[in-house]
Amino acid sequence: MADLQKAPLLSIREKFGYAVGDFACDLFFMLFIYYGLYFYTDVFGIPAAAAGTMFLITKFWDTMVDPIMGIIADRTNTRFGKFRPYLIWLAIPFGVIGIFAFSSPDFDTTGKIIYSYVTYTLMMMIYSAINIPYSALMGGDDAQFPGSHEPLVVPVCPGLLRRHCGHRRHPTPRRLLRRRLRQDRKSVV
């Protein structure tokens, strides 16, 4: 426990950098969530049932891949550290498979379905292989990131998005409680 207290804490800049990197991963993932079904059915031309089944099967497969990737990342020890090598080694394959996943080769319907299954499954596997170690960077006691046991409290991106998109701030439980207490005080007086 004494070693944890002596470790230097992460700076706000490091926390902000981590939050921005995670936001970038989420943007890429949201591309698949919002545009994926449209792309596979309307642009690429596979049946909607085949695309929906592909998403379902891939998510079930992903439930097995994620814990295995976590175990592999935990057992990794390289000169680059524990989790960082996955960010370095898989960045280019991630981009390449992203291009293939949104490419439209001229196959028959069966060929398109097989191509979609293979590229989308590989895309989600590489996404897991990058995002699981990336998510573990701030939560572990990795020697390359001393002080990473400190909780990450950088809710920057959602707040920025709400402000720039014109959304009102949603009431938190604390605000609701304060509002309720003010109403109770007014009713007593």
C-alpha positions, 0 to 999 in steps of 0.5 A: 500500500505504501508503494501506491501512495508514493507513485506520482498521480496522473496529470489532468493532461494525461487524463484528458488525453486518455479521454480523447483517445477513448472518445475516438474509439467510441466514434469509430464504434458508433460508426458501425452502430449507426451506419453499419446496418444501412451500409450492409443492406442499402449500399452493399445489398445483403438481405436485412435478415442476414445483416441482423443475424450477422450482428447477433452472431458477432456480438455472441462471438465478442462475448467470448473474445473480450475476456480472452483478450483481457487475459492475454493482455494481462499476461503480456510483458514486453519492453513497451509495457503491458497494454501499450503494444496492442495499441502500437501493433494493431493500429494499422491492421485496424485501419486496413480491416476498417477499409475492407469492412466498408468496401463493396466488392462485386460478389453474388448475394452469398459471396457478399454475406460471407464477405460481410461476416468475415470482415465485420467479425475481424473488425470487431475482434481487432476492435476488442484487441485494441479497446480492451487493453486501452480501457485497462490502461487507467484501471490497472496498476501497470508499472508503465503508468504509475498512479493509474489506480487513481479514479478517472474522473474526466467526463469532458466529452459528453459535456462538450457534446451536449453544449455544442449540440444544444442539449440541456443539462440533464438533472443529476440525482444531486440536482433533483435532491437539491430542488426537492429540498428547496421546495420542501423549505419553501413549503415549510416557510 
